[in-house]
Amino acid sequence: MFYTGVACLYLQESQSQMNLAVIKFSSEECGICHKMSFYDKKVAEELNLQFIDVKMQDTATYRKYRKILLTQYPDKSEMGWPTYIVCDSPEGEFQIIGEVKGGHPKGEFRSRLQEVLNSTASQN
């Protein structure tokens, strides 16, 4: 199958975002984290991002993704609640693309995630 012009660019962009994920680091006791759970996954998926929810109390899931968190926040002191880390290939040799910290209304959260993606696209 052959693709040309805009279709080819769109295909390349779609393929490059296929490994991008948003990892939400939060706590079960965090009210803002819970409030954002009503829309954060949906927003991420609308932006063609895989969504991974990591509660700090879920030790098995936390262990799987803690290397990513500790790369961005070695002592966790500057984290927001919640902290969303956008990264490429979270299951393997990951690369952190950007982050969104703290609670935001749905529209602002979408805008901040889009800014992270736009900054990645402008670097390529």
N, C-alpha and C positions, 0 to 999 in steps of 0.2 A: 504494500500500500504506500502511495506517495503523498506527502503533505507539502504544501507550498505556502509561502507568505505568512499571513497572520495565523493560520491554522498550525503551522509548524512552530511558531513562537509560543502559541498557547499550549501545544503539546509538550514542548520543552519545559515550560513553566510548571505545568501540571506534574510532569515527571519529577522535576526538582523538588516540588513540595511534597511528594509522596512519602518521603522519609522524615519530613518535618513533624515535630510533635510539640504540644504544649504540655508540660508537666506541672500540675498544680500541687504544691506542697502546702498542706494545711493541717489544722488540728480539729479534732472532734469538738473541742470546747470553744471554738472560735465562731461567734455569731455571724460576723461578716462573711467568713468562709462559707458558712451554711447558706446565707442569703444569696451569695453569688452562685451557688450550686444549682440554682433554679435556671440559670442561663449560660454559664461559662462553657459548658461542654457543647451546647448547641452553637454558640458563637464560633468556637474553635472549628467545629465541623463545617460550618458554613464557609469558613476561610480555608477549607481543604486541609486542615491540620488534624493529626491524630491527637486524641485527648487522653491523658493519663492522670488519674487522680491518686495522689499519694497522701494518705493521712499519716501523720508522724506516729500515731499509736499502732498502726499496722506494720509491725516490725518486718514481716517478710517482704512486703512491697517496698517499704522504706529502704531496706538493705539493697534491694535490686537497683534503686535509683539514687542512693545517697552520694555516690561518687560525683554525679552531676551537680547535686546541691552543694557539696563541699568544694567543688571546683570553683563555683561562683561565690560561695560564702564559707570560707574555711572554718570559721568559728561560729557561724550562724547568727552573729550579733546584728548584722545589718538587714536581715530578712524582713520582709513585710508579711502581714497575715491577711490573706494568703500571698504566696509568692508563686508566680507563673514563670517558668523558664522555658523559652522556646529553643529547641535544639534539633539538630540533624542527627539521625541514626541513634536514638536513645538506647537501643538494644545492643549497640556495638561500640565502634570507635566514634563516640559522639563529638559534636562540635556545638558549643553554645552560641546561639544566634543573637539572643537578647532576652529581655525579661519585662514583666509587668508586675509591679509590687502593690500590694494593698487592695482595698475594696473600691470598686468603681461601679457606677450605674452601667446598665447593659450597653448603651450607645458609646459611652466613653471607653469601656473595656474593649469593645470592637475596634474603636479608633486606635487605641494604644497597641493592640495586637497587629493591626494593619500597618502601623508605623514601623514596627519591628520587621515585618515582612517586606515593606517598601525599602527599608535601609539595606536589607539583604539583597534585594533585586538590583538596587543601584550599585552595589559592590561587584556584581557579576558582569 
